[in-house]
């Protein structure tokens, strides 16, 4: 798959100007990264300041509300994934911000378990790893479709192993899940980035491109958060 020649997406009576397309793609990717970054900021601020409130921590983790905080993000992902075609771009964007806010509540535990210094260190390691993987996905001429399918299978394995480890409580299994998780989410970042380009290249309209930008931001956001959590399990220093 060579992204240098997009005229293959042209239809009868509709030629694609390469320079115009390249500029549109850059703007689209910038929008995706901006949405993702704002989402991470929302999550981080809520997690940081929320963890400083004993009342909020007690309400979230000391009551049945914790199940809502744990399961609501999954419900949001399902609603967004299955219905984004029907939604207006504004509605989809608001759901994305709400999802990021809920993730902030669930991520409060990070600031309760790990030291602030190690959280900052792992965040920058995650950012560097994510940037390298996303840059590769954006620039490579190789088709990552089969690679992405393999990474998705790895993701399913991680989910199953994580559920099993809830009952086993095995530190060795947790270590293995974290190592494999770093590989999987790094690979998915590259694949998702290329997939975002491919979707844009199919020539959707402005409304659809706006929605695709939100969906692309969601996929990259999830990769970043999961990569951060996996690296934190490996490199984070716990509070004594």
Phi, psi and omega per residue, in radians:
X1 nan 1.985 -3.124
X2 -1.872 2.047 -3.099
X3 -1.416 -0.048 -3.116
X4 -1.347 -0.219 -3.100
X5 -2.282 1.606 -3.059
X6 -1.650 0.022 3.129
X7 -1.123 -0.202 3.046
X8 -1.151 -0.258 3.100
X9 -1.607 -0.030 3.118
X10 -1.237 2.569 3.102
X11 -2.013 3.030 -3.126
X12 -1.033 2.196 -3.141
X13 1.415 0.114 -3.096
X14 -2.469 1.643 3.075
X15 -1.602 2.626 -3.136
X16 -1.847 2.063 3.061
X17 -1.302 2.168 -3.011
X18 -1.088 -0.784 -3.122
X19 -1.114 -0.720 3.125
X20 -1.141 -0.716 3.121
X21 -1.113 -0.802 -3.118
X22 -1.045 -0.712 3.117
X23 -1.158 -0.732 3.094
X24 -1.087 -0.693 3.121
X25 -1.140 -0.738 3.118
X26 -1.076 -0.739 3.124
X27 -1.136 -0.689 3.131
X28 -1.116 -0.820 -3.141
X29 -1.135 -0.652 3.086
X30 -1.076 -0.720 3.108
X31 -1.101 -0.732 3.114
X32 -1.048 -0.867 -3.111
X33 -1.162 -0.608 3.104
X34 -1.152 -0.787 3.091
X35 -1.036 -0.805 -3.133
X36 -1.060 -0.770 -3.111
X37 -1.126 -0.779 3.108
X38 -1.088 -0.698 3.094
X39 -1.065 -0.742 3.112
X40 -1.147 -0.661 3.107
X41 -1.109 -0.781 3.107
X42 -1.031 -0.834 -3.140
X43 -1.067 -0.822 -3.103
X44 -1.117 -0.747 -3.124
X45 -1.140 -0.770 3.135
X46 -1.142 -0.717 3.139
X47 -1.130 -0.755 -3.078
X48 -1.203 -0.945 -3.086
X49 -1.264 -0.585 3.098
X50 -1.120 -0.676 3.140
X51 -1.184 -0.303 3.122
X52 -1.465 -0.179 3.139
X53 -1.746 1.903 -3.136
X54 -1.080 -0.616 -3.136
X55 -1.141 -0.754 -3.135
X56 -1.201 -0.714 3.112
X57 -1.072 -0.757 3.130
X58 -1.135 -0.675 -3.125
X59 -1.193 -0.655 -3.073
X60 -1.408 -0.798 -3.021
X61 -1.781 -0.148 -3.120
X62 -1.867 0.103 -3.124
X63 -2.375 2.980 3.073
X64 -1.039 -0.174 3.102
X65 -1.041 -0.410 -3.130
X66 -1.048 -0.566 3.140
X67 -1.222 -0.602 3.075
X68 -1.141 -0.783 3.141
X69 -1.118 -0.632 -3.121
X70 -1.305 -0.696 -3.005
X71 -1.647 -0.430 -3.094
X72 -1.049 -0.740 3.107
X73 -1.023 -0.676 3.101
X74 -1.109 -0.713 3.106
X75 -1.100 -0.696 3.108
X76 -1.075 -0.776 -3.129
X77 -1.063 -0.739 -3.129
X78 -1.147 -0.757 -3.141
X79 -1.104 -0.790 -3.133
X80 -1.140 -0.799 -3.051
X81 -1.126 -0.678 -3.053
X82 -1.562 -0.215 -3.028
X83 -2.216 0.076 -3.021
X84 -1.145 -0.471 3.113
X85 -1.107 -0.532 -3.080
X86 -1.530 -0.308 -3.021
X87 -1.490 2.643 2.934
X88 -1.266 2.675 -3.086
X89 -1.080 -0.606 3.114
X90 -1.120 -0.732 3.111
X91 -1.119 -0.763 3.133
X92 -1.079 -0.712 -3.141
X93 -1.140 -0.724 3.118
X94 -1.110 -0.684 3.088
X95 -1.117 -0.640 3.110
X96 -1.120 -0.780 3.119
X97 -1.113 -0.701 3.118
X98 -1.114 -0.690 3.098
X99 -1.076 -0.776 3.139
X100 -1.099 -0.649 3.113
X101 -1.146 -0.752 3.090
X102 -1.100 -0.686 3.089
X103 -1.082 -0.582 3.093
X104 -1.084 -0.696 3.095
X105 -1.119 -0.743 -3.131
X106 -1.242 -0.485 -3.123
X107 -1.445 -0.028 3.087
X108 -1.010 -0.551 -3.107
X109 -1.071 -0.474 3.130
X110 -1.044 -0.752 -3.111
X111 -1.339 -0.251 3.089
X112 -1.536 -0.454 -3.044
X113 -1.723 -0.678 -3.026
X114 -1.914 2.687 3.117
X115 -1.241 2.642 -3.133
X116 -1.080 -0.637 -3.139
X117 -1.117 -0.772 -3.125
X118 -1.227 -0.576 3.080
X119 -1.099 -0.799 3.135
X120 -1.109 -0.739 -3.123
X121 -1.110 -0.800 -3.131
X122 -1.185 -0.590 3.109
X123 -1.064 -0.790 -3.127
X124 -1.201 -0.600 3.055
X125 -1.124 -0.741 3.112
X126 -1.092 -0.781 -3.115
X127 -1.072 -0.730 -3.132
X128 -1.173 -0.750 3.128
X129 -1.122 -0.786 3.124
X130 -1.066 -0.794 -3.110
X131 -1.082 -0.733 -3.141
X132 -1.127 -0.768 -3.118
X133 -1.170 -0.730 -3.119
X134 -1.196 -0.666 3.100
X135 -1.108 -0.708 3.094
X136 -1.087 -0.800 3.130
X137 -1.085 -0.549 -3.124
X138 -1.340 -0.606 -2.987
X139 -1.759 -0.372 -3.041
X140 -1.173 2.543 3.051
X141 -1.568 -0.212 -3.113
X142 -1.262 2.559 3.076
X143 -1.459 2.028 -3.073
X144 -1.656 0.238 -3.067
X145 -1.032 -0.900 -3.127
X146 -1.167 -0.643 3.097
X147 -1.082 -0.757 3.129
X148 -1.120 -0.667 3.098
X149 -1.108 -0.686 3.108
X150 -1.136 -0.734 3.109
X151 -1.124 -0.643 3.121
X152 -1.137 -0.669 3.059
X153 -1.092 -0.684 3.073
X154 -1.092 -0.656 3.113
X155 -1.088 -0.741 3.105
X156 -1.065 -0.734 3.102
X157 -1.070 -0.694 3.120
X158 -1.112 -0.764 -3.142
X159 -1.066 -0.807 -3.134
X160 -1.105 -0.803 -3.132
X161 -1.106 -0.656 3.136
X162 -1.158 -0.688 3.105
X163 -1.144 -0.768 3.118
X164 -1.061 -0.684 -3.082
X165 -1.262 -0.285 3.029
X166 -1.046 -0.632 -3.120
X167 -1.566 -0.538 -3.111
X168 -1.465 -0.675 -3.100
X169 1.122 0.633 -3.085
X170 -1.522 2.139 3.106
X171 -1.212 -0.580 3.121
X172 -1.155 -0.735 3.109
X173 -1.167 -0.678 3.109
X174 -1.100 -0.693 3.099
X175 -1.102 -0.789 -3.141
X176 -1.103 -0.734 3.120
X177 -1.078 -0.720 -3.125
X178 -1.141 -0.754 -3.140
X179 -1.124 -0.841 3.130
X180 -1.132 -0.640 3.134
X181 -1.078 -0.698 3.096
X182 -1.042 -0.773 3.136
X183 -1.135 -0.799 -3.078
X184 -1.119 -0.839 -3.061
X185 -1.310 -0.436 2.992
X186 -1.183 -0.774 3.102
X187 -1.126 -0.720 3.133
X188 -1.147 -0.552 3.094
X189 -1.081 -0.791 3.112
X190 -1.117 -0.789 -3.112
X191 -1.146 -0.769 -3.131
X192 -1.114 -0.667 3.123
X193 -1.083 -0.798 3.103
X194 -1.128 -0.661 -3.137
X195 -1.131 -0.635 3.091
X196 -1.093 -0.738 3.071
X197 -1.078 -0.779 -3.088
X198 -1.097 -0.723 3.132
X199 -1.125 -0.726 3.099
X200 -1.107 -0.653 -3.083
X201 -1.172 -0.260 -3.134
X202 -1.349 -0.079 2.971
X203 1.368 0.736 3.099
X204 -1.293 2.891 3.140
X205 -1.332 3.069 -3.060
X206 -1.077 -0.786 -3.141
X207 -1.049 -0.775 3.138
X208 -1.179 -0.653 3.105
X209 -1.133 -0.631 3.069
X210 -1.084 -0.746 3.122
X211 -1.220 -0.658 3.092
X212 -1.100 -0.590 3.107
X213 -1.125 -0.722 3.112
X214 -1.159 -0.763 3.134
X215 -1.144 -0.670 3.076
X216 -1.117 -0.726 3.105
X217 -1.099 -0.672 3.120
X218 -1.102 -0.794 -3.119
X219 -1.130 -0.751 3.122
X220 -1.213 -0.646 3.081
X221 -1.024 -0.824 -3.131
X222 -1.112 -0.694 3.088
X223 -1.073 -0.767 -3.126
X224 -1.110 -0.847 -3.111
X225 -1.067 -0.784 -3.122
X226 -1.198 -0.683 3.085
X227 -1.099 -0.730 3.099
X228 -1.051 -0.795 -3.118
X229 -1.159 -0.677 3.126
X230 -1.153 -0.768 3.122
X231 -1.176 -0.589 3.123
X232 -1.142 -0.671 3.084
X233 -1.103 -0.576 -3.110
X234 -1.482 -0.681 -2.958
X235 -2.017 -0.212 -3.079
X236 -1.231 2.589 3.085
X237 -1.827 2.160 -3.070
X238 -1.411 2.621 3.058
X239 -1.122 2.440 3.128
X240 -1.529 nan nan
